[in-house]
């Protein structure tokens, strides 16, 4: 088994293994990841991730990519989990829960709103900013596939499902990484259960 020192690569490797992805495919996606260390410059880490996401997009179906990256989500416990549970516990209706989530910036970013089509939109920055940097990979120099962003989508999905008390399906609507900072990160959630 290959050892990956850098946590984001190790998490990706675990997530692909848990998804049952063929070892040869995993090895191709993770190619060169063992040379990325915690001390590796941030721009080089971002460049490796860009290449890994390109390989994922080429070798795996979109739904598989989504599931693998959602499973890489971090910050699923602690204060964020407490806040999400409190929303569900203290607000009886979906509308009240969305309003409470909208006020819980620590967990859900800039805003949580119900759209006319019944989907829930989560924004991590207000619209109209001149530029927006990804907090996960601020040193990215070139656009990175929005596939990477399903990790943050998985974080939001985890907490929003708890807060709203319903199953959700995440779609990346816009991404600071994919747009080179021209757009903020926004996620759309379909209520599926």
N, C-alpha and C positions, 0 to 999 in steps of 0.2 A: 504494500500500500504506500502511495506517495504521500509525503508530509508537506503540508502547505502552512507556512508560518503565518502569513498574512490572513487575518480573520475572515475577511470578506471572501477570499478564495476558498478557505477551508469550509465556510458555510455553504458556498455554492457546490462544492464537491459532496458534502453530506446530503444536501437537498437533492442533487441528481441521483445519488445512490439510493436514497429513500424512495425516489420516484421510480426506481427500477430501470433506469436508463442503461443501455448496453455499455459495458466497461470501455470498449474501444471508442465509442462516441464520447463518453465522458473524458477519456484521455485526450481526444482531439480538442474538445472545448477547453480543457484545462491546460493545454500545451504551454509550457514555459512558466506556469504558475508557481512551481516549486522554487524558482529563482527570485520571486518577488518576496521581499522581507518587510517586516514592520518598519525598518529603517530606510527602505527604498523611497526615493523622492516621490511626492504625491503625484506629480505629472506623469511619471513612469507607471505608477499604479493605475492611474486613470487610462493610460494608453493600453495597458494590458487588458483592463476590463472592457474597453472599447472593442478590442479584437475578440475577446471571449464572447461578447454579446453578438458580434457578427457571426461567429461560428455557431452559436446556439441558434440564431435565426435561420441559418442555412441548414443545420442538421436536425432540428427538432420542429415539430408542429407548433403553431402559435399557442394552442391551449396548453401544451406541455411546457413551453417556455414560461407562460403565465404562472402555472402551478409551481414550477421549480423556483421561480423568483419570489412568488408570494411566500413560499416556505422559508425564504431567507430573511424574512422580516425580523427586525429587532425591536426592543423596547416594548415588549408585549405584557410585561407585568408592572409591578411597583405602583407608583402614584397614578400613572395613566390608566392602569387597570381599575384602580379604586374609583377614579373619576367616571369611567365608563359604567361600572356597576352602579354607582350612585345615580347616574342619569336614568338608568332602567328602573331602579328601585323607587325613585322620587317623582317620576313623571309617567302618568298612566297612558297617555295617548302618543301615537307616532309623531304628531305635530309638535307636542310639547317636548318630546325627546329630541327631535331635530333642533328645536329652538335652544334647548339646553346644550346640545353638542356644539351649536354655533357659538355659544358663549364660552366654551371650554377650549381656548386657543392652545393650551399646553398639549392637548392630545390631538386636536384636529386642524391646527394651522389657522389660516386667516378666516375661513367661513365654511359653514355647512348649510346648504339650502335645498329645499325640495323644488324640483323643476316642474314645469307644466306637464311634462310627459310622465311624471311619477317617479323619475329617477332622482337620486340624491347626488348633489354636486359638492365636492370638497375642494377648496382652493387653499394653496399654501402661500399665496401672495395676492395682493389686490391687482385687479386688471389695470393696464395702462402704465405699468412701471417701465422706465426706459431700458432696464436690464435686470436680470435676476440670475443669481448664481445658485447652483445646486449645493445644498449644505452637505450632501454625502460625498460628492466629488468636485469640490470647488476648483481644483487645478486642471480639470479637463480642458484640453485645448481644441479638440475637434468634437463634433456632434457624436453622441453615443446613442445607440438604439434605445427606444423607449422600453424595450424588454427589460433593461436594467431597472427601470422605475417601478416595475411590479413588486419590488421589494418594499418600497414605501407604500405602494398600493396595498400590499398585504398587511402592513402595520395598521393603516387606516381601516381596512376591512375588518381586521380582528377586533379593534376597539369599537367600531361603529356597529358591528353585528351585536356586540354585547349591549351597547347603549340603546340601540333601537329594538333589540329583542327579535331580530329576524335575520335570515340568511341573505347574503348579498353576493353579487357578482361585480367584480371591478373591471373597469376599462380606463386606461390612461387616456385622458382627453388632450392634455398638453404636457410638455416636459421641458424643463430648463436645459437638461442635457441634450435632448434631441434637437432643440431649437438654438443651441449655443447661447442661451440666456435671453433670447428674444421673447420667450413666453414663460410665465410662471408654471408651476406644477399644479395640475388639476386632475381630479379623478372623478369619474362618474360611476355610480353604483346602482345596479338594477336590483330591486327587491325580488328575491326568488323563493322565499319561503317564510 
